[in-house]
């Protein structure tokens, strides 16, 4: 879902991933306090825990290239955006439950370092 853990660096989020994750969470059965969830997300962002890191307008072509490269896998826009973020920030570490990141490569052939929770 996100990448870029460092000792003092904020975690970088990609907006498409954030929206996908939030929608997936909201779709889970059970009681939810959506206002509280959003408030918590905003509070953590203001504290500098994470930042949105990929302006999509400047990256459509590279993202489309990633989508084509992995067309035989179930790659999403969010996945392709995270691959692009890794390339821009030269960051291999990623926190995800998506096993496809064991297959995906950034900057041609660099493997992701999948972090455990």
N, C-alpha and C positions, 0 to 999 in steps of 0.2 A: 504494500500500500504506500509505503513511503521509503525514502532512503536518505542517507546523509547523516548518520549519527556521528557525532564527534564530541569531544570533551566540552567544547564551548560553542560549537556551531549548532544552529537550530536544525531540526529535522525538516527536510524539504518535502513538501507535498505537491502533487500535481492535481490541479483542480478537477479534472475528469475522474481521477482516482478517489478524491475526497467525496465527490457527488455520488459516485458508484457505491462507495462504502457506506455512506450515510443512507442512501436509498435501500441498500441491502439490509442494514440494521433496522430501519423503520419497518421493513417488510417482515421481520421476525415476529411471530406471534407473542403476545404477552403485553402487559401494561408498560407504557412508556411515557416519559415526561419529555416530549420533543423540545419544548421551550428550554428546559433545563439542560438537555443535551447540547443544543445550539449555543446556549449561554456558556457552557463549559468549554466548548470548542473555541469560541471567541476569546474567552478569558485566557486560555492557554496560548493562543496566537498572540495576544497582546503581551504576554509575558516573554515572548520570543522562543517558545518551545518549537514552533514550526513556522515555515513561510511557504507561500506558493511560489514555485520556481520556474515555471515554463510559460512564456508568452506564446500561445498557440499561433497567433497571426504570423509570427516570424519562422514558424517551424512546420508548416503544413507539408512542404515537400519532403523533408527528411522523415516525417511521421508516415507519410504515404509510402515511402520507400520501405520502411520497417514492416508496414502492413502487407506489402507485396512479398517481401522476403519470407515472411512466415505465414503465407496464405494457406498452407496446408495444416496449420495448427489453429486452435481456437483463439487467435490473438484479438484483443480488443483495442479500441482507441486508447484506453487507459494504459494498457500494457505497452503499446508503441510509444506513448508519451513518456513513460518511465524509462524505457530504453534510451530515448532521446535525451532525457535529463541526465542519465548516467554519462552519456557522451559529452554533453556540455560541461558538466561539473567534474568529469573524470573521477567518478565515484562508483565503485563496484558493489558497495554494501547496500543491501535492500532488505526491508522487513516485509515479508509477504507470505501468504499461505498458498500462492499460485505456483504449482510445481513446474509450470512451463518456463519459469525463470531459470531452471536448471538447463534448459535448452537454448533460450534466448542468449544472444551475444550483443555486446555494445562495442562500438568502434571496431567493427568487423569481426573480431574473434576473441574479445575479452569476456571471460566468464563473470557472472554475478557471484558475489559472496552473500549467500542467504543467511540472514541473522535469525537466531532462534529467540523465541519469546519466553 
